Amino acid sequence: MVKIARKSDPKRIAELKKKIRDASYVDEAIQKIAQQLSNELIHSK
C-alpha cells in the first residue's frame, strides 16, 4: 500500500524547525521516547 504525503504546511514546518533548535525541547522529547520504550519493554515480558 502506497501512502500519499499531505501537502506541506510552511507554518507547521517553521514551528518544528524552531522546536528542534531548542535543546531542552529535544531533551524532553528524547526522555519521553525513552520512557515509553522502557514501559513497553517492561510490560512485554
C-alpha positions in Angstrom: 0.0 0.0 0.0 1.4 3.4 -1.0 0.8 6.4 1.2 0.4 9.7 -0.4 2.0 12.6 1.5 0.0 15.5 2.6 0.8 19.0 1.3 3.4 20.6 3.5 2.3 23.4 5.7 5.1 26.1 5.8 3.8 27.4 9.2 4.0 24.0 10.8 7.4 23.4 9.3 8.7 26.7 10.7 7.3 25.7 14.2 9.0 22.3 14.0 12.3 23.9 12.9 12.1 26.3 15.9 11.5 23.4 18.3 14.3 21.2 17.0 16.8 24.0 17.6 15.7 24.2 21.3 17.9 21.8 23.3 15.5 21.5 26.2 12.7 20.5 23.8 14.8 17.9 22.2 16.0 16.6 25.6 12.4 16.3 26.8 11.3 14.6 23.6 14.1 12.0 23.9 13.2 11.4 27.6 9.5 10.8 26.6 10.6 8.3 23.9 12.9 6.5 26.3 10.3 6.3 29.0 7.7 4.9 26.5 10.2 2.3 25.2 11.1 1.3 28.7 7.4 0.9 29.7 6.8 -1.2 26.6 9.8 -3.5 27.3 8.7 -3.9 30.9 5.1 -4.8 30.0 6.0 -7.1 27.1 7.6 -9.7 29.3 
